[in-house]
Amino acid sequence: MKYAAPAILVALVFLGSILCNRVTPLVFGLPLFFAWHLFSVFLISAGMWLIFHFDPQNRQTDLDDEKFLNS
């Protein structure tokens, strides 16, 4: 279950590549296939940031960091 969200994000890239394997509809002047890959880069980046942000292990702060910031 720990690796489900990243696996889903990566699977969306491959499924989208299959579904968007066309050239004719242009998105911002780019073929649909290329536009999907650009969108998927931002989608994976945002998804991984959300996973990192909501991970409880990343909320713990190191005591040495707090001492450094307070001095």
C-alpha positions in Angstrom: 0.0 0.0 0.0 3.0 2.3 0.6 3.9 2.4 -3.1 0.3 2.6 -4.5 0.1 6.3 -5.1 3.4 6.6 -7.1 2.5 3.4 -9.0 -0.8 5.0 -10.0 0.9 8.2 -11.1 3.3 6.3 -13.3 0.5 4.1 -14.7 -1.4 7.2 -15.7 1.6 8.2 -17.9 1.5 4.9 -19.7 -2.3 4.7 -20.0 -2.4 8.3 -21.2 0.2 7.5 -23.8 -1.9 4.8 -25.2 -5.1 6.9 -25.2 -3.4 10.1 -26.4 -1.4 8.5 -29.2 -2.7 11.0 -31.8 -1.2 14.0 -33.6 -4.2 15.8 -35.0 -5.7 17.6 -31.9 -3.2 20.3 -31.0 -2.9 21.5 -27.5 -1.2 24.8 -27.3 0.3 24.1 -30.7 1.7 20.7 -29.6 0.5 17.3 -30.7 -1.7 15.6 -28.1 0.9 12.9 -27.4 3.6 15.4 -26.6 1.2 17.6 -24.6 0.2 14.6 -22.5 3.8 13.8 -21.6 4.4 17.4 -20.6 1.3 17.3 -18.5 2.3 14.0 -16.9 5.6 15.4 -15.8 3.8 18.1 -13.9 1.2 15.6 -12.6 3.9 13.3 -11.2 5.8 16.2 -9.7 2.7 17.5 -8.0 1.7 14.1 -6.8 5.1 13.2 -5.4 5.2 16.6 -3.6 1.8 15.9 -2.1 2.9 12.4 -1.0 6.1 14.0 0.6 4.1 16.8 2.2 1.5 14.5 3.9 3.9 11.8 4.9 4.0 11.7 8.7 7.7 10.9 8.8 8.5 14.2 7.1 6.7 16.2 9.8 9.2 15.2 12.5 11.9 17.8 12.9 15.4 17.1 14.1 16.4 18.7 17.4 19.7 19.8 16.0 17.9 21.8 13.3 15.7 23.5 15.9 18.8 24.4 18.0 20.5 25.8 14.9 17.5 27.9 13.9 16.9 29.3 17.5 20.5 30.4 18.1 
